Amino acid sequence: MELYYDPVKYQRLLGKLYSLTLTRPGISFSVSIVSQFLNSPCVNHWNAVVRILKYIKSAPGKRLVFTDKGHTNTIGYWDVDWVRDANDKQSSSGYCIFVGRNLISWKNKK
């Protein structure tokens, strides 16, 4: 694969995208995948980042919105996937916590 000509530009843009994942969890999986190639990004990885930016531009209203549903029940979910990705042979796990119907915390780890 052809390496991207400016890895610093790639790294800076991914840093900005990573901060957006706090309010736009829909892009977090894609950002985590392209973040795996910070040291030596290829042109294909750059093209994937451009697709993420196009998605963000096309969906400006898609963000986290907290609503009051009259209850404050706390619910948590946890999931583990053992070595499903054939490319890197690593496990992944994640959790999310809701108060009412509002997502307040989540994490995905490989």
N, CA, C and O atoms as CSV, one atom per row, in Angstrom:
chain,resi,resn,atom,element,x,y,z
A,1,MET,N,N,0.830,-1.189,0.000
A,1,MET,CA,C,0.000,0.000,0.000
A,1,MET,C,C,0.870,1.246,0.000
A,1,MET,O,O,1.979,1.262,0.533
A,2,GLU,N,N,0.331,2.280,-0.613
A,2,GLU,CA,C,1.048,3.541,-0.706
A,2,GLU,C,C,0.860,4.346,0.583
A,2,GLU,O,O,-0.269,4.574,1.018
A,3,LEU,N,N,1.979,4.776,1.195
A,3,LEU,CA,C,1.911,5.559,2.426
A,3,LEU,C,C,1.380,6.961,2.146
A,3,LEU,O,O,1.633,7.536,1.088
A,4,TYR,N,N,0.637,7.501,3.115
A,4,TYR,CA,C,0.127,8.862,3.000
A,4,TYR,C,C,1.290,9.831,3.162
A,4,TYR,O,O,2.165,9.611,4.000
A,5,TYR,N,N,1.311,10.892,2.378
A,5,TYR,CA,C,2.464,11.793,2.315
A,5,TYR,C,C,2.668,12.644,3.554
A,5,TYR,O,O,3.785,13.103,3.791
A,6,ASP,N,N,1.620,12.879,4.368
A,6,ASP,CA,C,1.744,13.765,5.527
A,6,ASP,C,C,1.137,13.117,6.773
A,6,ASP,O,O,-0.004,13.411,7.130
A,7,PRO,N,N,1.903,12.224,7.445
A,7,PRO,CA,C,1.340,11.542,8.617
A,7,PRO,C,C,0.989,12.486,9.769
A,7,PRO,O,O,0.097,12.174,10.557
A,8,VAL,N,N,1.664,13.624,9.884
A,8,VAL,CA,C,1.358,14.576,10.958
A,8,VAL,C,C,-0.039,15.170,10.754
A,8,VAL,O,O,-0.789,15.338,11.715
A,9,LYS,N,N,-0.380,15.483,9.522
A,9,LYS,CA,C,-1.722,15.986,9.206
A,9,LYS,C,C,-2.776,14.941,9.571
A,9,LYS,O,O,-3.820,15.269,10.135
A,10,TYR,N,N,-2.492,13.690,9.245
A,10,TYR,CA,C,-3.380,12.575,9.575
A,10,TYR,C,C,-3.560,12.479,11.088
A,10,TYR,O,O,-4.684,12.330,11.569
A,11,GLN,N,N,-2.474,12.564,11.835
A,11,GLN,CA,C,-2.521,12.447,13.293
A,11,GLN,C,C,-3.300,13.595,13.920
A,11,GLN,O,O,-4.092,13.375,14.836
A,12,ARG,N,N,-3.088,14.811,13.440
A,12,ARG,CA,C,-3.812,15.970,13.986
A,12,ARG,C,C,-5.307,15.862,13.729
A,12,ARG,O,O,-6.117,16.137,14.614
A,13,LEU,N,N,-5.667,15.462,12.523
A,13,LEU,CA,C,-7.078,15.332,12.190
A,13,LEU,C,C,-7.740,14.243,13.026
A,13,LEU,O,O,-8.877,14.410,13.467
A,14,LEU,N,N,-7.047,13.138,13.246
A,14,LEU,CA,C,-7.608,12.080,14.077
A,14,LEU,C,C,-7.759,12.522,15.528
A,14,LEU,O,O,-8.700,12.108,16.205
A,15,GLY,N,N,-6.853,13.351,16.010
A,15,GLY,CA,C,-7.001,13.900,17.360
A,15,GLY,C,C,-8.272,14.718,17.492
A,15,GLY,O,O,-8.967,14.640,18.505
A,16,LYS,N,N,-8.575,15.501,16.469
A,16,LYS,CA,C,-9.804,16.304,16.485
A,16,LYS,C,C,-11.037,15.410,16.373
A,16,LYS,O,O,-12.041,15.642,17.047
A,17,LEU,N,N,-10.960,14.388,15.520
A,17,LEU,CA,C,-12.082,13.464,15.400
A,17,LEU,C,C,-12.307,12.704,16.702
A,17,LEU,O,O,-13.448,12.455,17.091
A,18,TYR,N,N,-11.223,12.340,17.369
A,18,TYR,CA,C,-11.347,11.614,18.632
A,18,TYR,C,C,-12.101,12.452,19.665
A,18,TYR,O,O,-12.917,11.917,20.416
A,19,SER,N,N,-11.840,13.746,19.710
A,19,SER,CA,C,-12.549,14.594,20.670
A,19,SER,C,C,-14.038,14.698,20.305
A,19,SER,O,O,-14.874,14.879,21.190
A,20,LEU,N,N,-14.371,14.586,19.033
A,20,LEU,CA,C,-15.776,14.613,18.621
A,20,LEU,C,C,-16.537,13.364,19.044
A,20,LEU,O,O,-17.763,13.394,19.141
A,21,THR,N,N,-15.833,12.274,19.298
A,21,THR,CA,C,-16.517,11.031,19.671
A,21,THR,C,C,-17.237,11.153,21.007
A,21,THR,O,O,-18.096,10.326,21.314
A,22,LEU,N,N,-16.911,12.157,21.806
A,22,LEU,CA,C,-17.592,12.342,23.087
A,22,LEU,C,C,-19.062,12.702,22.891
A,22,LEU,O,O,-19.921,12.258,23.653
A,23,THR,N,N,-19.347,13.497,21.881
A,23,THR,CA,C,-20.732,13.872,21.618
A,23,THR,C,C,-21.300,13.190,20.376
A,23,THR,O,O,-22.499,13.285,20.114
A,24,ARG,N,N,-20.465,12.514,19.623
A,24,ARG,CA,C,-20.903,11.814,18.409
A,24,ARG,C,C,-20.455,10.355,18.467
A,24,ARG,O,O,-19.568,9.961,17.709
A,25,PRO,N,N,-21.042,9.551,19.341
A,25,PRO,CA,C,-20.572,8.168,19.488
A,25,PRO,C,C,-20.739,7.326,18.233
A,25,PRO,O,O,-20.155,6.246,18.141
A,26,GLY,N,N,-21.516,7.786,17.270
A,26,GLY,CA,C,-21.693,7.053,16.029
A,26,GLY,C,C,-20.432,6.957,15.192
A,26,GLY,O,O,-20.326,6.083,14.331
A,27,ILE,N,N,-19.472,7.843,15.429
A,27,ILE,CA,C,-18.227,7.798,14.670
A,27,ILE,C,C,-17.100,7.125,15.447
A,27,ILE,O,O,-16.003,6.952,14.916
A,28,SER,N,N,-17.352,6.748,16.685
A,28,SER,CA,C,-16.267,6.243,17.533
A,28,SER,C,C,-15.636,4.959,16.998
A,28,SER,O,O,-14.417,4.801,17.062
A,29,PHE,N,N,-16.440,4.050,16.476
A,29,PHE,CA,C,-15.869,2.807,15.965
A,29,PHE,C,C,-14.971,3.089,14.769
A,29,PHE,O,O,-13.857,2.570,14.695
A,30,SER,N,N,-15.441,3.900,13.836
A,30,SER,CA,C,-14.638,4.226,12.653
A,30,SER,C,C,-13.353,4.948,13.033
A,30,SER,O,O,-12.287,4.663,12.488
A,31,VAL,N,N,-13.460,5.878,13.964
A,31,VAL,CA,C,-12.269,6.612,14.404
A,31,VAL,C,C,-11.281,5.666,15.088
A,31,VAL,O,O,-10.072,5.797,14.898
A,32,SER,N,N,-11.780,4.720,15.875
A,32,SER,CA,C,-10.868,3.782,16.542
A,32,SER,C,C,-10.146,2.893,15.527
A,32,SER,O,O,-8.983,2.543,15.732
A,33,ILE,N,N,-10.820,2.528,14.442
A,33,ILE,CA,C,-10.174,1.695,13.428
A,33,ILE,C,C,-9.072,2.460,12.715
A,33,ILE,O,O,-7.961,1.946,12.582
A,34,VAL,N,N,-9.350,3.676,12.252
A,34,VAL,CA,C,-8.317,4.430,11.533
A,34,VAL,C,C,-7.218,4.922,12.470
A,34,VAL,O,O,-6.125,5.251,12.010
A,35,SER,N,N,-7.486,4.978,13.774
A,35,SER,CA,C,-6.452,5.384,14.741
A,35,SER,C,C,-5.372,4.325,14.917
A,35,SER,O,O,-4.297,4.616,15.440
A,36,GLN,N,N,-5.646,3.115,14.490
A,36,GLN,CA,C,-4.654,2.052,14.620
A,36,GLN,C,C,-3.458,2.264,13.692
A,36,GLN,O,O,-2.433,1.598,13.833
A,37,PHE,N,N,-3.591,3.193,12.744
A,37,PHE,CA,C,-2.544,3.389,11.746
A,37,PHE,C,C,-1.892,4.764,11.873
A,37,PHE,O,O,-1.485,5.351,10.871
A,38,LEU,N,N,-1.792,5.278,13.094
A,38,LEU,CA,C,-1.221,6.609,13.306
A,38,LEU,C,C,0.242,6.697,12.895
A,38,LEU,O,O,0.671,7.732,12.386
A,39,ASN,N,N,1.010,5.648,13.101
A,39,ASN,CA,C,2.443,5.703,12.810
A,39,ASN,C,C,2.767,5.630,11.330
A,39,ASN,O,O,3.734,6.244,10.879
A,40,SER,N,N,1.980,4.896,10.573
A,40,SER,CA,C,2.248,4.781,9.137
A,40,SER,C,C,0.938,4.674,8.352
A,40,SER,O,O,0.593,3.601,7.857
A,41,PRO,N,N,0.218,5.780,8.243
A,41,PRO,CA,C,-1.053,5.744,7.520
A,41,PRO,C,C,-0.839,5.622,6.018
A,41,PRO,O,O,0.112,6.168,5.460
A,42,CYS,N,N,-1.739,4.898,5.386
A,42,CYS,CA,C,-1.723,4.757,3.935
A,42,CYS,C,C,-2.777,5.678,3.331
A,42,CYS,O,O,-3.595,6.259,4.044
A,43,VAL,N,N,-2.746,5.798,2.034
A,43,VAL,CA,C,-3.717,6.634,1.330
A,43,VAL,C,C,-5.136,6.121,1.588
A,43,VAL,O,O,-6.065,6.919,1.715
A,44,ASN,N,N,-5.311,4.808,1.666
A,44,ASN,CA,C,-6.633,4.238,1.948
A,44,ASN,C,C,-7.152,4.661,3.315
A,44,ASN,O,O,-8.351,4.878,3.485
A,45,HIS,N,N,-6.253,4.779,4.292
A,45,HIS,CA,C,-6.659,5.223,5.630
A,45,HIS,C,C,-7.091,6.693,5.582
A,45,HIS,O,O,-8.071,7.080,6.218
A,46,TRP,N,N,-6.356,7.497,4.828
A,46,TRP,CA,C,-6.733,8.901,4.676
A,46,TRP,C,C,-8.119,9.006,4.024
A,46,TRP,O,O,-8.948,9.817,4.436
A,47,ASN,N,N,-8.353,8.184,3.016
A,47,ASN,CA,C,-9.656,8.191,2.343
A,47,ASN,C,C,-10.778,7.807,3.317
A,47,ASN,O,O,-11.884,8.339,3.224
A,48,ALA,N,N,-10.504,6.902,4.233
A,48,ALA,CA,C,-11.501,6.523,5.245
A,48,ALA,C,C,-11.787,7.697,6.175
A,48,ALA,O,O,-12.936,7.913,6.559
A,49,VAL,N,N,-10.762,8.451,6.539
A,49,VAL,CA,C,-10.956,9.632,7.392
A,49,VAL,C,C,-11.797,10.675,6.660
A,49,VAL,O,O,-12.659,11.316,7.261
A,50,VAL,N,N,-11.546,10.841,5.370
A,50,VAL,CA,C,-12.341,11.786,4.578
A,50,VAL,C,C,-13.806,11.353,4.553
A,50,VAL,O,O,-14.698,12.200,4.603
A,51,ARG,N,N,-14.065,10.052,4.478
A,51,ARG,CA,C,-15.453,9.559,4.510
A,51,ARG,C,C,-16.108,9.870,5.855
A,51,ARG,O,O,-17.291,10.207,5.903
A,52,ILE,N,N,-15.351,9.761,6.943
A,52,ILE,CA,C,-15.887,10.110,8.265
A,52,ILE,C,C,-16.263,11.589,8.295
A,52,ILE,O,O,-17.322,11.956,8.804
A,53,LEU,N,N,-15.388,12.438,7.745
A,53,LEU,CA,C,-15.676,13.877,7.706
A,53,LEU,C,C,-16.909,14.174,6.863
A,53,LEU,O,O,-17.709,15.038,7.225
A,54,LYS,N,N,-17.073,13.479,5.757
A,54,LYS,CA,C,-18.258,13.676,4.919
A,54,LYS,C,C,-19.526,13.271,5.673
A,54,LYS,O,O,-20.564,13.921,5.544
A,55,TYR,N,N,-19.439,12.205,6.453
A,55,TYR,CA,C,-20.592,11.794,7.257
A,55,TYR,C,C,-20.950,12.877,8.267
A,55,TYR,O,O,-22.122,13.217,8.427
A,56,ILE,N,N,-19.949,13.418,8.946
A,56,ILE,CA,C,-20.196,14.461,9.951
A,56,ILE,C,C,-20.838,15.682,9.292
A,56,ILE,O,O,-21.770,16.273,9.836
A,57,LYS,N,N,-20.332,16.051,8.123
A,57,LYS,CA,C,-20.880,17.212,7.423
A,57,LYS,C,C,-22.318,16.973,6.973
A,57,LYS,O,O,-23.133,17.896,6.975
A,58,SER,N,N,-22.629,15.742,6.589
A,58,SER,CA,C,-23.976,15.458,6.081
A,58,SER,C,C,-25.005,15.265,7.195
A,58,SER,O,O,-26.206,15.267,6.926
A,59,ALA,N,N,-24.561,15.102,8.426
A,59,ALA,CA,C,-25.484,14.844,9.538
A,59,ALA,C,C,-25.196,15.782,10.707
A,59,ALA,O,O,-24.806,15.323,11.781
A,60,PRO,N,N,-25.383,17.096,10.515
A,60,PRO,CA,C,-25.010,18.033,11.575
A,60,PRO,C,C,-25.859,17.927,12.838
A,60,PRO,O,O,-25.397,18.313,13.912
A,61,GLY,N,N,-27.076,17.420,12.743
A,61,GLY,CA,C,-27.945,17.347,13.909
A,61,GLY,C,C,-27.811,16.070,14.712
A,61,GLY,O,O,-28.466,15.924,15.744
A,62,LYS,N,N,-26.984,15.147,14.267
A,62,LYS,CA,C,-26.846,13.869,14.974
A,62,LYS,C,C,-25.798,14.012,16.070
A,62,LYS,O,O,-24.595,13.985,15.810
A,63,ARG,N,N,-26.278,14.165,17.294
A,63,ARG,CA,C,-25.398,14.291,18.452
A,63,ARG,C,C,-26.155,13.787,19.668
A,63,ARG,O,O,-27.338,13.461,19.573
A,64,LEU,N,N,-25.496,13.722,20.787
A,64,LEU,CA,C,-26.160,13.281,22.006
A,64,LEU,C,C,-27.098,14.365,22.513
A,64,LEU,O,O,-26.737,15.539,22.597
A,65,VAL,N,N,-28.299,13.947,22.846
A,65,VAL,CA,C,-29.287,14.854,23.433
A,65,VAL,C,C,-29.802,14.182,24.697
A,65,VAL,O,O,-30.249,13.035,24.658
A,66,PHE,N,N,-29.741,14.889,25.811
A,66,PHE,CA,C,-30.200,14.349,27.079
A,66,PHE,C,C,-31.617,14.829,27.344
A,66,PHE,O,O,-31.913,16.019,27.241
A,67,THR,N,N,-32.493,13.883,27.689
A,67,THR,CA,C,-33.888,14.219,27.933
A,67,THR,C,C,-34.304,13.769,29.329
A,67,THR,O,O,-33.718,12.846,29.895
A,68,ASP,N,N,-35.319,14.427,29.874
A,68,ASP,CA,C,-35.859,14.071,31.177
A,68,ASP,C,C,-37.078,13.187,30.970
A,68,ASP,O,O,-38.113,13.653,30.494
A,69,LYS,N,N,-36.959,11.916,31.324
A,69,LYS,CA,C,-38.071,10.973,31.171
A,69,LYS,C,C,-38.738,10.670,32.510
A,69,LYS,O,O,-39.571,9.767,32.593
A,70,GLY,N,N,-38.386,11.409,33.554
A,70,GLY,CA,C,-39.059,11.250,34.828
A,70,GLY,C,C,-38.489,10.169,35.729
A,70,GLY,O,O,-39.013,9.960,36.824
A,71,HIS,N,N,-37.446,9.480,35.317
A,71,HIS,CA,C,-36.839,8.483,36.192
A,71,HIS,C,C,-35.320,8.546,36.046
A,71,HIS,O,O,-34.785,9.031,35.049
A,72,THR,N,N,-34.653,8.044,37.070
A,72,THR,CA,C,-33.187,8.081,37.072
A,72,THR,C,C,-32.603,6.693,37.304
A,72,THR,O,O,-31.586,6.555,37.985
A,73,ASN,N,N,-33.226,5.680,36.753
A,73,ASN,CA,C,-32.683,4.328,36.865
A,73,ASN,C,C,-31.341,4.264,36.138
A,73,ASN,O,O,-31.196,4.765,35.022
A,74,THR,N,N,-30.369,3.640,36.793
A,74,THR,CA,C,-29.059,3.467,36.183
A,74,THR,C,C,-28.946,2.042,35.669
A,74,THR,O,O,-29.144,1.080,36.411
A,75,ILE,N,N,-28.623,1.922,34.385
A,75,ILE,CA,C,-28.503,0.615,33.740
A,75,ILE,C,C,-27.161,0.556,33.035
A,75,ILE,O,O,-26.766,1.508,32.361
A,76,GLY,N,N,-26.457,-0.559,33.188
A,76,GLY,CA,C,-25.182,-0.742,32.517
A,76,GLY,C,C,-25.171,-2.006,31.683
A,76,GLY,O,O,-25.791,-3.007,32.045
A,77,TYR,N,N,-24.466,-1.957,30.569
A,77,TYR,CA,C,-24.304,-3.105,29.689
A,77,TYR,C,C,-22.814,-3.320,29.431
A,77,TYR,O,O,-22.047,-2.363,29.325
A,78,TRP,N,N,-22.418,-4.578,29.333
A,78,TRP,CA,C,-21.020,-4.943,29.116
A,78,TRP,C,C,-20.981,-6.040,28.068
A,78,TRP,O,O,-21.840,-6.921,28.064
A,79,ASP,N,N,-19.994,-6.000,27.176
A,79,ASP,CA,C,-19.854,-7.047,26.170
A,79,ASP,C,C,-18.379,-7.305,25.917
A,79,ASP,O,O,-17.558,-6.389,25.955
A,80,VAL,N,N,-18.055,-8.565,25.659
A,80,VAL,CA,C,-16.680,-8.972,25.358
A,80,VAL,C,C,-16.711,-9.828,24.102
A,80,VAL,O,O,-17.583,-10.683,23.943
A,81,ASP,N,N,-15.761,-9.594,23.216
A,81,ASP,CA,C,-15.641,-10.381,21.990
A,81,ASP,C,C,-14.214,-10.923,21.944
A,81,ASP,O,O,-13.258,-10.160,21.810
A,82,TRP,N,N,-14.080,-12.228,22.054
A,82,TRP,CA,C,-12.763,-12.844,22.137
A,82,TRP,C,C,-12.233,-13.173,20.748
A,82,TRP,O,O,-12.743,-14.081,20.091
A,83,VAL,N,N,-11.239,-12.463,20.304
A,83,VAL,CA,C,-10.454,-12.715,19.097
A,83,VAL,C,C,-11.330,-12.924,17.862
A,83,VAL,O,O,-11.134,-13.891,17.125
A,84,ARG,N,N,-12.270,-12.051,17.633
A,84,ARG,CA,C,-13.110,-12.172,16.444
A,84,ARG,C,C,-12.432,-11.577,15.210
A,84,ARG,O,O,-12.610,-12.090,14.105
A,85,ASP,N,N,-11.662,-10.508,15.381
A,85,ASP,CA,C,-11.030,-9.849,14.244
A,85,ASP,C,C,-9.854,-10.686,13.752
A,85,ASP,O,O,-8.853,-10.824,14.456
A,86,ALA,N,N,-9.966,-11.235,12.571
A,86,ALA,CA,C,-8.919,-12.105,12.025
A,86,ALA,C,C,-7.665,-11.331,11.639
A,86,ALA,O,O,-6.597,-11.927,11.497
A,87,ASN,N,N,-7.772,-10.010,11.466
A,87,ASN,CA,C,-6.614,-9.223,11.053
A,87,ASN,C,C,-5.595,-9.045,12.168
A,87,ASN,O,O,-4.394,-9.145,11.918
A,88,ASP,N,N,-6.036,-8.787,13.377
A,88,ASP,CA,C,-5.070,-8.510,14.447
A,88,ASP,C,C,-5.121,-9.499,15.600
A,88,ASP,O,O,-4.290,-9.422,16.505
A,89,LYS,N,N,-6.060,-10.414,15.592
A,89,LYS,CA,C,-6.154,-11.480,16.601
A,89,LYS,C,C,-6.232,-10.944,18.029
A,89,LYS,O,O,-5.688,-11.559,18.946
A,90,GLN,N,N,-6.897,-9.812,18.228
A,90,GLN,CA,C,-7.041,-9.244,19.567
A,90,GLN,C,C,-8.506,-9.249,19.985
A,90,GLN,O,O,-9.408,-9.174,19.150
A,91,SER,N,N,-8.718,-9.336,21.267
A,91,SER,CA,C,-10.068,-9.306,21.818
A,91,SER,C,C,-10.518,-7.856,21.982
A,91,SER,O,O,-9.697,-6.939,22.022
A,92,SER,N,N,-11.821,-7.665,22.076
A,92,SER,CA,C,-12.339,-6.333,22.347
A,92,SER,C,C,-13.423,-6.440,23.419
A,92,SER,O,O,-14.089,-7.465,23.557
A,93,SER,N,N,-13.577,-5.360,24.165
A,93,SER,CA,C,-14.606,-5.311,25.187
A,93,SER,C,C,-15.140,-3.888,25.256
A,93,SER,O,O,-14.505,-2.945,24.785
A,94,GLY,N,N,-16.302,-3.755,25.844
A,94,GLY,CA,C,-16.861,-2.422,25.964
A,94,GLY,C,C,-18.028,-2.392,26.926
A,94,GLY,O,O,-18.608,-3.428,27.252
A,95,TYR,N,N,-18.368,-1.198,27.376
A,95,TYR,CA,C,-19.520,-1.033,28.252
A,95,TYR,C,C,-20.200,0.289,27.934
A,95,TYR,O,O,-19.607,1.178,27.324
A,96,CYS,N,N,-21.445,0.402,28.354
A,96,CYS,CA,C,-22.160,1.667,28.287
A,96,CYS,C,C,-23.069,1.757,29.509
A,96,CYS,O,O,-23.599,0.752,29.982
A,97,ILE,N,N,-23.236,2.973,30.005
A,97,ILE,CA,C,-24.055,3.212,31.192
A,97,ILE,C,C,-25.089,4.280,30.856
A,97,ILE,O,O,-24.770,5.329,30.297
A,98,PHE,N,N,-26.330,3.982,31.213
A,98,PHE,CA,C,-27.445,4.888,30.970
A,98,PHE,C,C,-28.023,5.350,32.302
A,98,PHE,O,O,-28.105,4.566,33.248
A,99,VAL,N,N,-28.421,6.607,32.382
A,99,VAL,CA,C,-29.263,7.110,33.466
A,99,VAL,C,C,-30.562,7.504,32.794
A,99,VAL,O,O,-30.598,8.419,31.970
A,100,GLY,N,N,-31.632,6.805,33.152
A,100,GLY,CA,C,-32.874,6.942,32.391
A,100,GLY,C,C,-32.625,6.391,30.999
A,100,GLY,O,O,-32.165,5.259,30.848
A,101,ARG,N,N,-32.923,7.175,29.996
A,101,ARG,CA,C,-32.640,6.767,28.614
A,101,ARG,C,C,-31.450,7.518,28.043
A,101,ARG,O,O,-31.241,7.514,26.830
A,102,ASN,N,N,-30.663,8.164,28.904
A,102,ASN,CA,C,-29.536,8.972,28.466
A,102,ASN,C,C,-28.228,8.213,28.649
A,102,ASN,O,O,-27.908,7.761,29.748
A,103,LEU,N,N,-27.483,8.081,27.566
A,103,LEU,CA,C,-26.152,7.479,27.633
A,103,LEU,C,C,-25.219,8.478,28.295
A,103,LEU,O,O,-25.042,9.589,27.795
A,104,ILE,N,N,-24.615,8.091,29.425
A,104,ILE,CA,C,-23.738,9.027,30.126
A,104,ILE,C,C,-22.282,8.614,30.102
A,104,ILE,O,O,-21.401,9.451,30.299
A,105,SER,N,N,-22.007,7.324,29.863
A,105,SER,CA,C,-20.631,6.861,29.836
A,105,SER,C,C,-20.533,5.617,28.968
A,105,SER,O,O,-21.441,4.786,28.946
A,106,TRP,N,N,-19.432,5.501,28.262
A,106,TRP,CA,C,-19.205,4.303,27.457
A,106,TRP,C,C,-17.712,4.181,27.186
A,106,TRP,O,O,-16.971,5.162,27.259
A,107,LYS,N,N,-17.291,2.982,26.878
A,107,LYS,CA,C,-15.890,2.737,26.550
A,107,LYS,C,C,-15.799,1.484,25.702
A,107,LYS,O,O,-16.527,0.515,25.915
A,108,ASN,N,N,-14.899,1.520,24.746
A,108,ASN,CA,C,-14.615,0.374,23.914
A,108,ASN,C,C,-13.104,0.190,23.942
A,108,ASN,O,O,-12.356,1.147,23.743
A,109,LYS,N,N,-12.659,-1.025,24.186
A,109,LYS,CA,C,-11.224,-1.275,24.332
A,109,LYS,C,C,-10.842,-2.527,23.552
A,109,LYS,O,O,-11.552,-3.532,23.581
A,110,LYS,N,N,-9.730,-2.452,22.867
A,110,LYS,CA,C,-9.217,-3.597,22.132
A,110,LYS,C,C,-8.061,-4.182,22.892
A,110,LYS,O,O,-7.469,-5.168,22.452
